[in-house]
Amino acid sequence: MRLFRSWINNNDNATDNEVASSGRRYFLAAGCACCATYALNISPAAAQSPDVQRHLAAARTAAGSDLKQLLKLGDVALPASAKKRPSIEELMAQPAPPPGQAFDNLYFVGGKWVSAWAITTSDGIILIDAMNNADDAEHVIVAGMRKLGLDPTQIKMVVITHGHGDHYGGANYLVEHFHPKIIASEADWTMMETKLEFEVPSWGRPPKRDMVVEDGAKLTLGDTTVDIVMTPGHTMGTISVAFDVKSGSKSHRAFLWGGTSFNFGKQPNRMERLQAYIDATARVRDMAGKQNIDVFLSNHSGMDLADIKLAQMKKGEPNPFVMGVDTTQRALTVMHECALATKAAWSV
């Protein structure tokens, strides 16, 4: 079923504003279905409180015209819309976009809704996330890798950014066929082993506990090192990763944020998680400036517009994934301010 097919504009001559607009339309339709289901009911009075409005205004200013898709995060601080949102099953049913190469050593092999990224090294491949289930792992990740000339038998590590099934669901297929190490945080291994936050029948079962990483850990494979940065909130064990990407003779510093939405509004520890998210965005924003991070990625293409950017790439022209250090920091400011607005709304 071709859902939301009108959102994307693949016109090679599209302007930046058109790209931002199409991304906004896409994310409105296909953001995180869990957000609506598990959000608190915000009253109009709470949404109009000065603190909420101040932080949402700061988020809009930081977003400018090019980061509007991130403003969807702030909707959790607003009264619930009566408009029906797509279910997770509908989001999963969207046809996967073509796989693509973002940099010499970074490939997109994910779906329309949830992403998977392959980092190539001199000694194999590090895969970031495993999508929803075995079918996705076989027909999106593995098939996409082969289409791009990558060998899935070279997958040596799979980083599970957080313990929700749309990110770990295909891991067991990958272990059975290619035997990589599966990497997650202690907190999210425990969640996957004990009580899952979300149970969706179409998601695969969690993988068996394998490798545990902590904040500051380094995953080295061949000539490549991926830095583990804990960014709790979305789950308390969410992993983000920082690594270098290459484009010819040029190198860029990339950061992939591992868990974005505030879909924990009905959890008893919601305020602790929201504060952890606020602290994490502030910390990473500071880190982004110090490390000159100019590529900011997500594991949901509604957040980083990965499939739009891949469709726009042309040889010899600027890489649309290179957004610049200032824009990376603006993106983190949008996320930070939306979290602060949500905290203010949840506190009323």
Summary of the structure (lengths in Angstrom):
residues: 348
radius of gyration: 18.7
end to end distance: 41.3
largest distance: 56.5
contacts: 1234
relative contact order: 0.17
helix: 42%
strand: 18%
